[in-house]
Amino acid sequence: MLTDDPGTPGSGVWEINAAYLEQRTQQERLRSFPHVDFNYGLGEHVQLKYETGWLFTSAPGGGVKSGLDDSLLGVKWRFLDQERSGVDMSVYPQLQLENSSSAVSQGIAEPGPNLFLPVEIAHDFGKIKLVGEVGGGDWLE
């Protein structure tokens, strides 16, 4: 998904997200459906992740191209808990790998591998939760 939070699903618990994602520019429309994100809790503070989707892209006069998006594998470690420290905070290294060279050669999936290292932070203010994520990637060539 495009953003995340520092929470984990809990020990032995699956969290499965399915979405329709769309990005538009004047030159192109990129859609991912279904876009799936599988998360599994290893203990209360660690989460394993697998994410991918089926991509469709279209450009004016260019027709539609489609293919399997890259795989995103990750391990999230929540090292601060709001109950103890007043804030939830996690580090979430993720590795993006090519699934389909045809999707990359069509220009609809990013060439890989790529490594991302986001850090997430969250705090509850009563019924409102403020979540932020910083970090980047694309460190592998």
Secondary structure as GFF3:
##gff-version 3
##sequence-region A 1 141
A	DSSP	beta_strand	14	24	.	.	.	ID=ss1
A	DSSP	beta_strand	29	42	.	.	.	ID=ss2
A	DSSP	beta_strand	46	59	.	.	.	ID=ss3
A	DSSP	beta_strand	63	68	.	.	.	ID=ss4
A	DSSP	beta_strand	71	80	.	.	.	ID=ss5
A	DSSP	alpha_helix	82	85	.	.	.	ID=ss6
A	DSSP	beta_strand	88	91	.	.	.	ID=ss7
A	DSSP	beta_strand	94	97	.	.	.	ID=ss8
A	DSSP	alpha_helix	101	105	.	.	.	ID=ss9
A	DSSP	beta_strand	114	116	.	.	.	ID=ss10
A	DSSP	beta_strand	119	125	.	.	.	ID=ss11
A	DSSP	beta_strand	128	134	.	.	.	ID=ss12
###
